[in-house]
Amino acid sequence: MAADVEWPGVTGRRRHMLVHHFAEHPAFPCRLVGRQPLCARKREDRDG
């Protein structure tokens, strides 16, 4: 979840950008599974 990306100086908007980046970038095996709240989940395989 975006709330799990808690680092000093990382605002809520930046947390959401990080989650979207990880979910959309082909190098990271994850996908979006929810938007309210924003949540990504690791995939078992890199194909989808």
C-alpha positions in Angstrom: 0.0 0.0 0.0 1.1 3.6 -0.5 1.0 4.0 3.3 3.7 1.4 3.6 6.2 3.7 1.8 6.9 5.8 4.8 10.2 7.6 4.8 11.1 11.0 6.2 10.4 13.7 3.5 8.2 11.5 1.3 4.8 13.1 1.1 1.6 11.3 0.3 1.7 12.3 -3.3 5.2 11.0 -3.7 4.3 7.7 -2.0 1.6 7.3 -4.6 4.0 8.1 -7.4 6.4 5.4 -6.1 3.7 2.8 -6.0 2.6 3.6 -9.6 6.2 3.6 -10.8 6.9 0.1 -9.3 3.6 -1.2 -10.7 4.2 0.1 -14.2 7.9 -0.4 -14.6 8.8 -3.8 -16.3 11.8 -4.3 -14.0 9.6 -4.7 -10.9 7.4 -7.8 -10.6 4.3 -6.1 -9.1 0.9 -4.8 -10.2 -1.8 -2.5 -8.9 -4.5 -4.4 -7.1 -6.4 -1.5 -5.6 -6.9 2.2 -6.0 -8.8 3.1 -2.7 -6.4 2.7 -0.9 -3.7 2.5 -3.6 -2.1 -0.9 -3.3 0.3 -3.0 -5.3 1.1 -6.7 -4.9 4.2 -8.6 -6.0 3.6 -11.0 -8.9 4.8 -14.6 -8.8 6.1 -14.4 -12.3 7.4 -11.5 -14.4 4.9 -12.2 -17.3 1.8 -10.8 -15.6 
